Amino acid sequence: MDLPRYGPEVTPLPSPSTIDYLAYYTDMFHDPMLHQTFMTLFPTIPNCYQTDVVWYRSMVETRNRIEYAMMDRLLPQVNSLTVAMPIQVPRIRIGYMANLRRLEVIGTDLCWLTEDDLQAAEVLPMNRMTRGSMGYRMTRLDRMLMFIWDHQRIFGTLRELQIENKPVVLDNQPSGRLIELVEAMGERLEVLEVRHWPDAILFLDRIQTQHLQRLLLHLSKEPGPIFASGANMATFLGQCPDLKEFSMYMDERDLLAAWRPQYQKTLQQQSPASDYDWHEGPILTMSPIKRISIAGLAPNVIAVINEAVDLFAASLETISARSWFSGKPATVPLAWPSRTLDRLTELDLEGEVAWTFDYGSLMNCHRLCRMRLGFTGPKPKRQPAIHYLTRLTTLQDLELVGNWQTLAIQGWPKVVAEMYHLERLELIGCEGISSDQLFVVVRDIIDQSHSWRLREQGNGRSSRRHGTEQDSQSSQSTSTTITTTMAVQDLFYRTCRLRWVIANRRLEDGLYRHWSDLKQVHGGPNGTPYIRASLDRIRFSWVTTARPSR
C-alpha cells in the first residue's frame, strides 16, 4: 500500500521483496485497525497510539484499507485466528475461512455483560434466531457465538478452542456464559484450552468429549471442583476415549482409573454383548496419554504421576507436576526405577516433588532434553541425589526456580558446572542470586567443559592411534574416513556447548563487568583459544522481572 507521509520521521517503505512472505502466513491476530502493527512499524508517529485521544481520520482509513486488503489476500490460507472480544466479529469475512481450524478468544473481561443479559441467557434457548425475534439485545459474546455457529455450519473445520491467554479477574468475566462458546464448537471439539478460566471446571458436564484429545484446565486451587452428584474428575476423564494430554488441578489419587486394565475388564463384564466387536474386543478403548500436567497436594500428585508412568511408560513425552505442602513430608517419593521412558523429552517438577524426586530414575530417560526444577516449599532432611544430572548426556535445557542461597548450600552450582552437554541455562526464578554468583557459574561451566573436552579428545585419539596400528594394512578409503572423523571431532571440541543464559536484568551490569575482564585475560597471547571462542559464543538474555511460579 502507498502509505501517506505523516512527517519526515517516517522512513519510506523499501521496494517490494522478491520473497512472498505472506504466502507463509497462517496465524492471524484480528487486531482492530492493526493497532499493534502500526505501533511497530511507525513508533514515532505522534498522537495516534493512545486510547484516550481522537484518532486521525486519515490514519484510521489507512489502517482499515490495509486490514481489508490483508483479509482478502490471506483468509483462505489462515488456519489459526485470534479474536479480541471488543471488536466487531462480523467484520471477519467468514466465507474466505474454509481452512480455519483453531480459534482463540481473548478479552472476555471487556464483554461488559449486565444483569439483564445474564438473566436473559438463563431463560432463552441457545438459538440466535429466537433471541433476535424476542428482541434480545446482541452482546459481543453473542456475536462471537454467531461466528462459531456459522463457521461450523458452513465448513465444520473448527477443532481447537482457547479462551483467554492471561489471568483475568473472575468478577470481570461473564463466566456463566463462556461455556456457550465451548458448546458452540459441537462434538467436533478436539482441543480445549481454558487454563486462565478457572470457572470452567464447574461446567464439565456441558463439554463434548467424544473426540477431545487435549484438555487444559486451570492449575490453581480455586475455585474448588464442584461436580454433579456422584461424579468426579476421574469419571469425567473416563468419558474422553481419545484423550492424549490433560492439565488440571486435582485433589484425588484415583485420577487414572479408566486406563487401568481391571477397569476395562469390569466394563466388559457389565456391558451387553451388543457393545462388543468379537474380532477386536471392546469398542470403547482409551488412548495412551502422551503429556500430563497436574497440580495438587504432594501425596496425591506423587501417586498419580507414579501410576501414569506405570500405565504410559511407552508413550509419555512430557511430565509436569506442581505440588503444595500437605502439612507433613511425603512418605512415598516420586520414582520409577524399574520403568524405562524412551519418549520422555521434558520433565517439570516444582514444590515438594522436586525435593523428594528419585533422581536415579533419570537414568531410565534416554531422550530427556529439557528439565525445569522449582525448589519451593520446605527443604527435605536428606539431600537429593542431584549428581545424577551430570550423567544425562541428552539434557540440553535446564531451568532452576527457587531460593538461590538454599540451592547453593545443597551444592547445585557445582553440579550445574559439570553439565558439559548443557546448551541453555535459565535462572530467572532463582531468588537472591548475585551477578558474582552468576558469573562464577558460567565461568565454571566453560572451565569444566574445557577439561572434559581435553580428556575426551585424548581418549579418542588414543583409541584411534591404537586402531591404526592394528589395521596398518587397511585401504586408502578407510584412512580418509578416519581423517574426516578426526576433523569433525576436533571441530566439535573447539567450543563449549553452552549457548544461552537467561537471568534477571538487575544482574546485567555486574555480569558484563566481570565478563569483559575475563575476555581481556583470555584475549592476550597467553589466553586459551577454547575459552576465548566459548566466551564469544555464549549469549545472555535479560528479563525485567522474575517469571512467576507456575
C-alpha positions in Angstrom: 0.0 0.0 0.0 1.1 3.6 -0.7 1.1 5.0 2.8 0.6 8.7 3.2 3.6 10.5 4.7 3.0 11.8 8.2 6.3 13.6 8.7 10.0 13.5 8.0 10.5 11.0 10.8 8.6 8.2 8.9 11.1 6.1 6.9 9.8 5.2 3.4 8.9 1.5 2.9 11.5 -0.5 1.0 10.9 -1.8 -2.5 8.8 -5.0 -2.8 10.8 -8.1 -1.8 11.4 -11.0 -4.1 10.2 -13.3 -1.4 6.4 -13.7 -0.9 6.4 -13.7 2.9 2.6 -13.6 3.1 2.5 -17.0 1.3 3.5 -18.5 4.7 1.0 -16.5 6.8 -1.2 -19.0 8.6 -1.9 -17.4 12.0 -3.9 -14.1 12.2 -4.5 -11.8 15.2 -7.6 -9.9 14.3 -6.4 -6.5 15.7 -8.8 -3.5 15.5 -7.4 -1.2 12.8 -4.0 -3.0 13.0 -3.2 -1.1 16.2 -0.2 -3.2 17.3 1.1 -3.5 13.8 1.3 0.3 13.3 2.9 0.8 16.7 5.7 -1.5 15.5 6.1 0.0 12.0 5.7 3.7 12.9 6.7 4.2 16.6 7.4 7.9 16.1 4.0 9.0 14.7 2.6 11.2 17.5 -0.9 11.3 18.9 -2.3 8.1 17.3 -1.5 5.3 19.7 -3.4 6.4 22.8 -6.9 5.2 23.5 -8.0 8.5 25.2 -7.4 10.8 22.2 -9.3 11.4 19.0 -7.7 9.3 16.2 -6.6 10.8 13.0 -9.3 10.0 10.4 -6.7 9.5 7.6 -4.8 7.1 9.8 -7.9 5.1 10.6 -8.8 4.9 6.9 -5.4 3.7 6.0 -5.4 1.0 8.7 -8.8 -0.2 7.5 -7.6 -0.4 3.9 -4.6 -2.4 4.9 -6.6 -4.7 7.1 -9.2 -5.5 4.5 -6.5 -6.0 1.8 -4.8 -8.5 4.0 -8.0 -10.3 4.7 -8.9 -10.6 1.1 -5.4 -12.0 0.4 -4.8 -14.2 3.4 -8.0 -15.5 4.9 -8.2 -18.6 2.6 -4.8 -19.8 4.0 -5.4 -18.9 7.6 -5.8 -21.9 9.9 -5.5 -20.1 13.3 -7.3 -17.0 14.3 -7.1 -14.9 17.5 -10.0 -12.6 18.1 -10.4 -9.9 20.7 -13.9 -9.8 22.0 -14.4 -6.0 21.9 -14.1 -5.9 18.1 -17.0 -6.3 15.7 -16.7 -10.0 14.9 -18.9 -9.8 11.7 -16.1 -7.8 10.0 -14.3 -11.1 9.5 -15.3 -12.4 6.1 -16.3 -15.9 7.1 -16.7 -17.1 3.5 -13.0 -16.9 3.0 -12.0 -19.0 6.0 -12.7 -22.5 4.9 -9.4 -23.8 6.4 -9.8 -22.3 9.8 -9.0 -25.0 12.5 -8.0 -23.1 15.7 -9.9 -20.2 17.3 -8.6 -18.2 20.3 -10.9 -15.8 22.1 -9.4 -13.1 24.3 -10.7 -10.0 26.0 -13.7 -11.7 27.7 -13.3 -9.3 30.6 -14.4 -6.5 28.3 -17.7 -8.0 27.4 -19.5 -5.9 30.0 -22.5 -8.1 30.4 -25.2 -6.6 32.5 -27.5 -8.5 35.0 -30.3 -8.3 32.4 -28.1 -10.1 29.9 -27.2 -12.8 32.3 -30.9 -13.3 33.3 -31.9 -13.4 29.6 -29.3 -16.0 28.9 -30.7 -18.3 31.6 -34.3 -18.3 30.2 -33.7 -18.0 26.5 -32.7 -21.0 24.4 -29.2 -21.0 22.9 -30.6 -20.0 19.4 -29.7 -16.7 17.8 -32.9 -16.6 15.7 -35.0 -17.0 18.8 -33.1 -14.3 20.6 -33.4 -11.9 17.7 -37.2 -12.4 17.4 -37.7 -11.8 21.1 -35.8 -8.5 21.0 -32.8 -9.8 22.8 -30.0 -7.3 22.7 -26.9 -8.7 21.0 -23.7 -8.5 23.1 -20.2 -9.0 21.9 -20.3 -12.5 23.3 -23.4 -13.2 21.1 -21.5 -12.0 18.0 -18.7 -14.4 18.8 -21.2 -17.2 19.2 -22.7 -16.4 15.8 -19.3 -16.6 14.2 -18.7 -20.1 15.6 -22.2 -21.3 14.8 -22.0 -20.1 11.2 -18.5 -21.4 10.6 -19.3 -24.8 11.9 -22.5 -24.9 9.9 -20.8 -23.9 6.6 -17.4 -25.5 6.9 -17.2 -27.5 10.1 -13.4 -27.3 10.3 -13.1 -25.7 13.8 -11.4 -28.2 16.1 -9.5 -26.2 18.7 -10.7 -23.5 21.1 -8.7 -21.4 23.6 -10.4 -18.9 25.9 -8.1 -16.2 27.3 -4.3 -16.3 27.3 -3.7 -14.5 30.5 -5.3 -14.5 34.0 -8.4 -12.4 34.3 -10.2 -11.3 37.5 -13.2 -13.6 38.0 -15.5 -10.7 38.8 -14.8 -9.2 35.3 -15.6 -12.5 33.4 -19.0 -13.5 32.1 -18.1 -17.0 33.4 -21.7 -18.2 33.3 -21.9 -17.7 29.5 -18.3 -18.6 28.4 -19.3 -22.2 28.3 -21.6 -21.4 25.4 -18.5 -20.8 23.3 -17.4 -24.4 24.1 -20.9 -25.8 23.3 -21.0 -23.9 20.0 -17.9 -25.9 18.8 -20.1 -29.1 18.9 -18.9 -32.6 19.0 -16.0 -31.9 16.7 -14.1 -30.3 19.5 -10.6 -31.8 19.8 -8.6 -29.3 21.8 -9.9 -27.1 24.7 -7.6 -24.7 26.4 -9.1 -22.8 29.3 -6.2 -22.5 31.7 -7.0 -18.9 32.6 -10.7 -19.5 33.1 -11.0 -21.3 36.5 -14.8 -21.5 36.5 -14.7 -23.9 33.5 -14.4 -26.7 36.0 -18.0 -26.0 37.1 -19.3 -26.8 33.6 -17.6 -30.0 32.7 -20.9 -31.8 32.1 -21.6 -29.4 29.2 -18.3 -30.2 27.3 -18.4 -32.6 24.3 -15.9 -35.3 25.0 -16.3 -37.7 22.0 -13.2 -36.5 20.2 -11.5 -34.5 22.8 -7.7 -35.0 22.6 -6.2 -32.1 24.7 -7.9 -30.7 27.8 -6.0 -27.9 29.5 -7.8 -26.7 32.7 -6.5 -24.4 35.4 -3.7 -25.4 37.8 -4.7 -23.3 40.8 -6.6 -24.4 43.9 -9.6 -22.0 43.4 -12.4 -22.4 42.6 -12.8 -25.8 44.2 -14.2 -28.6 41.9 -18.0 -28.8 42.0 -19.5 -31.7 40.1 -22.8 -33.3 39.8 -23.9 -35.8 42.4 -21.7 -39.0 42.2 -19.3 -37.5 39.6 -15.6 -36.7 40.0 -12.7 -35.8 37.8 -11.8 -39.5 37.2 -15.3 -40.1 35.9 -15.1 -37.2 33.5 -11.7 -38.3 32.1 -13.2 -41.7 31.6 -15.6 -40.2 29.1 -12.7 -39.0 26.9 -11.6 -42.1 24.9 -9.3 -40.1 22.6 -7.6 -38.0 25.3 -3.8 -37.8 24.9 -3.0 -34.7 27.0 -4.5 -33.1 30.1 -3.6 -30.3 32.5 -5.5 -29.6 35.7 -5.6 -29.2 39.5 -6.6 -32.4 41.2 -7.4 -33.4 44.8 -7.7 -37.1 44.4 -5.4 -40.1 43.8 -7.7 -42.2 41.7 -7.4 -40.0 38.6 -6.4 -42.6 36.1 -8.9 -45.3 36.9 -10.3 -45.5 33.4 -7.0 -46.6 32.0 -6.4 -49.5 34.4 -6.7 -53.0 32.9 -9.0 -54.1 35.7 -11.4 -51.2 34.9 -11.6 -52.3 31.3 -12.4 -55.9 32.4 -15.2 -54.5 34.7 -16.7 -52.7 31.7 -16.6 -55.9 29.7 -18.4 -57.8 32.4 -21.1 -55.1 32.8 -21.7 -54.3 29.1 -24.1 -56.3 27.0 -22.9 -58.4 24.1 -24.0 -55.8 21.6 -21.4 -53.4 22.8 -18.6 -55.7 21.6 -16.8 -56.3 18.4 -16.0 -60.0 18.7 -12.9 -59.7 16.4 -11.3 -56.7 18.0 -12.5 -56.7 21.6 -14.4 -53.9 23.3 -15.4 -50.9 21.2 -14.6 -48.4 23.9 -10.8 -48.1 24.4 -8.7 -45.4 26.0 -5.8 -43.8 24.1 -2.5 -43.7 25.9 -1.5 -40.4 27.5 1.4 -38.5 26.0 1.5 -35.3 28.1 0.4 -34.9 31.6 0.4 -31.7 33.8 -1.1 -31.8 37.3 -1.0 -29.7 40.5 -2.2 -30.5 44.0 -1.1 -31.8 47.3 2.2 -33.7 47.2 0.9 -37.2 48.2 -1.8 -37.0 45.5 0.5 -35.7 42.8 3.1 -38.3 43.5 0.6 -41.1 43.5 -0.9 -40.0 40.1 2.5 -39.5 38.4 3.8 -42.8 39.6 0.7 -44.6 38.3 0.9 -42.6 35.0 4.5 -43.9 34.5 3.4 -47.5 35.1 0.5 -47.2 32.6 2.0 -45.0 29.9 5.8 -45.6 30.1 5.9 -46.3 26.4 4.0 -43.1 25.3 4.8 -40.3 27.9 6.6 -37.4 26.3 6.1 -34.6 28.9 5.6 -34.8 32.7 4.8 -31.6 34.7 4.0 -31.8 38.4 3.5 -29.0 40.9 2.8 -29.8 44.5 1.9 -28.0 47.6 3.0 -29.0 51.1 0.3 -31.1 52.8 1.5 -30.5 56.4 3.8 -33.4 56.7 6.5 -34.7 54.4 5.5 -37.2 51.7 6.5 -40.8 52.7 6.4 -42.2 49.1 8.9 -40.5 46.7 8.3 -39.7 43.0 10.3 -42.5 41.4 10.2 -45.0 38.5 13.4 -47.1 38.9 12.1 -50.1 37.1 10.4 -48.2 34.2 12.1 -47.0 31.0 10.6 -43.8 29.4 12.1 -43.8 26.0 9.9 -41.0 24.7 10.1 -38.6 27.6 11.7 -35.3 26.5 10.6 -32.8 29.1 10.3 -33.0 32.9 8.9 -30.1 35.0 8.9 -30.5 38.8 8.0 -27.9 41.4 7.5 -28.0 45.1 7.9 -31.0 47.3 8.0 -33.4 44.3 11.2 -31.7 43.2 12.9 -32.2 46.6 11.8 -35.8 47.1 12.2 -36.9 43.5 14.4 -40.0 43.0 17.0 -38.6 40.6 18.3 -42.0 39.9 15.2 -42.6 37.8 16.6 -40.2 35.3 18.9 -42.9 34.1 15.9 -44.5 32.5 15.0 -41.4 30.5 17.2 -41.8 27.4 15.8 -38.8 25.5 15.3 -36.2 28.2 16.4 -32.9 26.8 14.6 -30.2 28.9 14.2 -30.1 32.7 12.6 -27.5 34.9 13.2 -27.7 38.7 11.3 -25.4 41.1 12.7 -25.9 44.6 9.9 -24.2 46.6 8.4 -25.2 50.0 10.1 -26.9 52.9 13.6 -28.5 52.5 13.9 -32.2 52.9 16.1 -33.7 55.7 18.1 -35.7 53.2 19.8 -34.0 50.3 18.6 -35.2 46.9 21.0 -37.2 44.7 21.4 -34.3 42.2 24.7 -35.7 40.9 22.7 -37.9 38.5 22.1 -34.8 36.4 25.7 -34.7 35.3 25.3 -38.2 33.8 22.4 -37.1 31.5 24.2 -36.6 28.2 20.9 -35.7 26.4 19.9 -32.8 28.7 20.3 -29.6 26.8 18.0 -27.1 28.6 17.9 -26.5 32.4 15.7 -24.0 34.3 16.0 -23.5 38.0 13.4 -21.8 40.2 13.7 -21.2 44.0 15.9 -19.7 46.7 19.5 -19.5 45.3 21.1 -19.5 48.8 19.3 -22.8 49.6 20.4 -24.2 46.2 24.0 -23.1 46.8 24.1 -24.9 50.1 22.7 -28.0 48.5 25.6 -28.0 46.0 23.7 -27.0 42.9 26.3 -24.6 41.4 28.9 -27.3 41.3 26.5 -29.8 39.7 25.5 -27.3 37.0 29.1 -26.5 36.2 29.8 -30.2 35.5 26.9 -30.5 33.0 29.2 -30.2 29.9 26.4 -31.0 27.5 24.2 -28.1 28.6 23.2 -25.6 25.9 20.7 -23.4 27.6 20.6 -22.3 31.3 17.7 -20.3 32.7 18.0 -18.7 36.2 15.2 -16.1 36.1 13.3 -17.6 39.0 16.4 -18.0 41.3 15.8 -15.6 44.1 18.8 -14.0 45.8 21.3 -14.8 43.1 24.0 -12.1 42.6 25.9 -11.2 39.5 29.1 -12.6 41.0 27.5 -15.9 41.6 26.1 -16.0 38.0 29.5 -15.1 36.6 31.2 -17.9 38.6 28.6 -20.5 37.5 29.0 -19.7 33.8 32.8 -19.4 34.1 33.0 -22.8 35.8 30.8 -24.4 33.1 33.3 -23.2 30.5 36.3 -24.4 32.5 34.9 -27.8 33.4 33.7 -28.2 29.8 37.2 -27.5 28.5 38.8 -30.0 30.9 36.2 -32.6 29.9 36.8 -32.0 26.2 40.5 -32.4 26.6 40.1 -35.7 28.3 37.6 -37.0 25.7 39.8 -35.8 22.9 42.8 -37.5 24.4 40.9 -40.8 24.9 39.6 -40.6 21.3 43.0 -40.0 19.8 44.5 -42.8 21.8 41.8 -45.3 20.6 42.2 -44.1 17.0 46.0 -44.5 17.2 45.7 -48.0 18.7 43.2 -48.9 16.0 45.5 -47.5 13.3 48.5 -49.6 14.5 46.4 -52.8 14.4 45.0 -52.0 10.9 48.1 -50.8 9.2 47.2 -52.8 6.1 43.8 -51.1 5.7 42.8 -49.4 2.4 43.2 -45.8 1.5 39.5 -45.2 1.7 39.5 -46.2 5.4 42.3 -43.8 6.1 40.3 -41.0 4.5 37.3 -41.8 6.7 39.4 -41.7 9.9 40.9 -38.3 8.9 37.4 -36.9 8.2 36.1 -38.2 11.5 39.1 -36.6 13.4 38.4 -33.3 11.7 34.7 -33.4 12.7 35.5 -34.3 16.3 38.2 -31.6 16.5 35.6 -29.0 15.4 33.1 -30.4 18.0 35.7 -29.9 20.8 36.5 -26.4 19.8 33.9 -24.5 21.9 31.7 -25.0 25.0 28.2 -26.3 24.1 26.6 -23.7 26.3 24.9 -21.1 24.0 22.3 -19.2 26.0 22.0 -17.9 29.6 18.8 -16.2 30.8 18.7 -14.2 34.0 17.2 -11.2 35.8 18.1 -7.8 34.3 19.3 -6.5 37.6 22.4 -8.7 37.1 23.3 -7.3 33.7 25.8 -4.6 34.6 27.7 -6.6 37.1 27.9 -9.7 34.9 29.1 -7.8 31.9 31.8 -6.1 34.0 33.2 -9.5 35.0 32.7 -10.8 31.5 34.8 -8.0 30.0 37.6 -8.7 32.4 37.6 -12.4 31.6 37.7 -11.6 27.9 40.7 -9.4 28.3 42.5 -12.1 30.2 42.0 -14.7 27.5 42.3 -12.2 24.7 46.1 -12.0 25.0 48.7 -14.3 23.7 48.6 -16.5 26.8 44.8 -17.0 26.6 43.2 -20.3 25.8 41.6 -20.4 22.3 38.9 -22.7 23.5 37.8 -20.4 26.3 38.1 -17.3 24.1 35.9 -18.9 21.5 33.3 -20.0 24.1 33.2 -16.5 25.6 32.3 -15.1 22.2 29.7 -17.7 21.5 27.7 -17.5 24.7 24.8 -15.0 24.7 22.8 -13.5 27.6 19.2 -12.6 27.7 17.8 -10.4 30.5 14.2 -10.3 31.9 13.0 -7.3 33.8 11.0 -9.3 36.4 11.3 -12.9 37.6 8.8 -15.3 36.0 6.0 -16.1 38.5 6.0 -19.6 39.8 3.6 -21.9 37.9 
